[in-house]
């Protein structure tokens, strides 16, 4: 468990300031939960290299606009797709693949991996893969996995490795999934500051949030709430422009073999 990251979540995001989550944090610490969060020292990321990754899609117009932004600047990204959302937007999953981006199996449902037993986890992993393979008409290659919620159990690591998967980690995240459109400028500044401090990294952002069913229900209640991801493409473009001006490399991780080692 990365206690520093957990402390950040608890102290800086209102959505997690609830008794059940605090209780889960304590349970997770003592039960040996693992996190996908890594430091640049743990992963040999070349100096001033930035890789953009996006979770929980595909998500209709937001993902389409994001792909337009990445294409405009010739940047190759990584998309952690929920199988349920792939089934809802199969043509968009195929566009992500066809435009040269890497696909990550994010499981089928939006249930956090750390809340699943091994049998549920295995089934969720398989269903997520099946949805992506069906949409693409091709197998996943490389086989990358990112756990829902960012946390997982030690036993689950053995399961995905037995299936030939490699963890898709992250080294730079600002927990944008709990931010609103009004937080865009602050989010951009925080991410740039984090990347500058680390001199690069693997960015985690969200072009969607949870399943499309949950997104649609919450957007109907609160159109400007945290389930509104429409600001992400504009935020990413601002990050790209700033990072390019600062001399960062934002593409070409075909050569970043460190990502594909179990």
GICOR-V420777 format. One record per run of one state. SS is the DSSP state (helix for helix, strand for strand, loop for the rest). FROM is the first residue (numbers start at 1). LEN is the number of residues. If there is no record, write none. Layout:
SS	FROM	LEN
SS	FROM	LEN
//
This chain:
loop	1	2
helix	3	10
loop	13	1
helix	14	3
loop	17	2
helix	19	13
loop	32	2
strand	34	2
loop	36	1
strand	37	1
loop	38	11
strand	49	9
loop	58	2
helix	60	13
loop	73	5
strand	78	4
loop	82	1
helix	83	6
loop	89	1
helix	90	9
loop	99	3
strand	102	4
loop	106	7
helix	113	3
loop	116	2
helix	118	19
loop	137	7
strand	144	2
loop	146	2
helix	148	3
strand	151	2
loop	153	1
helix	154	9
loop	163	3
strand	166	2
loop	168	2
strand	170	1
loop	171	1
strand	172	2
loop	174	2
helix	176	3
loop	179	2
helix	181	18
loop	199	2
strand	201	6
loop	207	5
helix	212	10
loop	222	10
helix	232	14
loop	246	3
strand	249	1
loop	250	3
helix	253	3
loop	256	1
helix	257	4
loop	261	2
//
